[in-house]
Amino acid sequence: QALGIDFDRDALTSAQENVEANGAGTSVSLDALDITQDAALLTGRFDLVFANITGAMLIKYAAAVASTLATPGILITSGFQTHEKDDVAAAFASQGLESLVSEEEDTWVATGFKR
């Protein structure tokens, strides 16, 4: 089972088209949620969480994102720039997550953490 959330309805429409094109049907549910308004609604616990948002958002909402991670669990973050890398890592370290790996392409970063 997978849950996808985004605040952008166009992104959700595109995601739904991909779910259907890949035959994922009932195993994937999608929902509109704006973390800046609805962070308290992030109440599930998941084994694997992907957060593809800006570094500023990852830092500001690190507690909300980390709270959705099961124990043990893996968090993959992306969508931020190399100059934000250390601050993003520190934000999730403050939530008790351990950095696993970080990959860079041009000025973009993806980082994995574990609980």
C-alpha positions in Angstrom: 0.0 0.0 0.0 1.2 3.5 -0.8 -0.1 7.0 -0.1 0.8 10.0 -2.1 0.2 13.5 -1.0 0.7 16.9 -2.7 -0.9 20.3 -2.5 -0.8 20.7 -6.3 -4.0 19.2 -7.8 -2.3 19.0 -11.2 0.5 16.9 -9.7 -2.1 14.6 -8.1 -3.9 14.3 -11.5 -0.6 13.4 -13.1 0.2 10.9 -10.3 -3.3 9.3 -10.7 -2.6 8.9 -14.5 0.7 7.2 -13.7 -1.0 4.9 -11.1 -3.5 3.8 -13.6 -1.0 3.4 -16.4 1.1 1.1 -14.2 -1.8 -1.0 -13.0 -1.3 0.0 -9.4 -5.0 0.7 -8.9 -6.2 0.0 -5.4 -2.7 -0.2 -3.9 -2.1 3.5 -4.2 -4.2 6.3 -2.8 -3.6 10.0 -3.4 -4.7 12.9 -1.4 -4.4 16.7 -1.4 -2.6 18.1 1.6 -0.7 21.3 2.1 2.0 20.8 4.7 2.1 24.5 5.5 -1.6 24.4 6.5 -2.3 20.8 7.4 0.9 19.4 9.0 -1.2 18.1 11.9 -2.9 15.8 9.5 0.3 13.9 8.8 -0.5 11.2 11.4 0.4 7.9 9.6 3.5 5.9 10.3 5.2 4.6 7.2 8.2 2.4 6.5 9.4 4.5 3.6 8.7 8.2 3.2 9.7 10.4 0.2 9.7 14.2 0.6 10.5 16.1 -2.6 10.2 19.7 -1.4 12.5 22.7 -1.0 15.2 22.8 1.6 13.5 25.6 3.4 10.3 23.5 3.7 12.2 20.4 4.7 13.9 22.3 7.5 10.8 24.1 8.7 8.6 20.9 8.7 11.3 18.4 9.6 9.4 17.4 12.8 6.1 16.9 10.9 7.8 14.8 8.1 9.9 12.8 10.6 6.8 12.1 12.7 5.3 10.1 9.8 8.3 7.7 9.8 7.9 4.3 11.4 10.6 2.7 13.6 12.6 1.4 11.8 12.0 3.5 8.7 13.7 5.2 5.8 13.2 8.8 4.7 14.4 10.0 1.3 14.5 13.8 0.8 15.1 15.6 -2.5 14.2 18.8 -4.3 16.8 21.0 -2.5 20.1 22.7 -3.4 23.6 21.8 -2.3 23.9 25.0 -0.2 21.0 23.7 1.9 22.4 20.2 2.4 23.9 20.7 5.9 20.9 22.5 7.3 18.5 19.8 6.0 20.7 17.1 7.5 20.9 19.0 10.9 17.1 19.4 10.9 16.5 15.7 10.5 19.3 14.8 12.9 17.5 17.0 15.5 14.5 14.6 15.0 16.6 11.6 15.8 17.2 10.5 12.2 20.6 9.2 11.1 22.0 10.2 7.7 22.6 7.3 5.4 23.6 8.7 2.0 23.6 11.9 0.0 23.8 12.2 -3.7 24.3 15.4 -5.8 23.6 16.2 -9.4 24.5 19.6 -10.6 23.2 21.8 -7.7 20.4 19.3 -6.6 20.6 17.0 -3.6 18.9 13.8 -2.5 19.5 12.5 1.0 18.5 9.3 2.8 17.9 9.0 6.5 16.9 6.2 8.9 15.2 6.0 12.2 
